Amino acid sequence: MNVCIHFLPDDVTIAAQVGEPLLDVAARAGISIPTGCLMGSCHACEVELDDGETICSCISAVPGDRSHLTVNLFSDPSW
């Protein structure tokens, strides 16, 4: 099943497979999400979903419970 992922503020949309790592989807779309530890501990890769949930993209995959997902990237000048 494909899920349509919309990245903000870049306004880029790409199709992704359920279970595909979110960092891989972003890279395919030409979106750079900063990373640190790649284990979800440092929160450098934190993004906000359209429902307000905040997740670490390094340990998150495309969910299978919806057909569209908006991912809002934070801008943190310290990373």
ABEGO torsion letter per residue (X at the ends): XBBBBBBOAAGBBBBBBBGBBAAAAAAAAGBBBBBBAGAGAAGAABBBBAAGBBBBAAABBBBAABABBBBBBBBBAAX
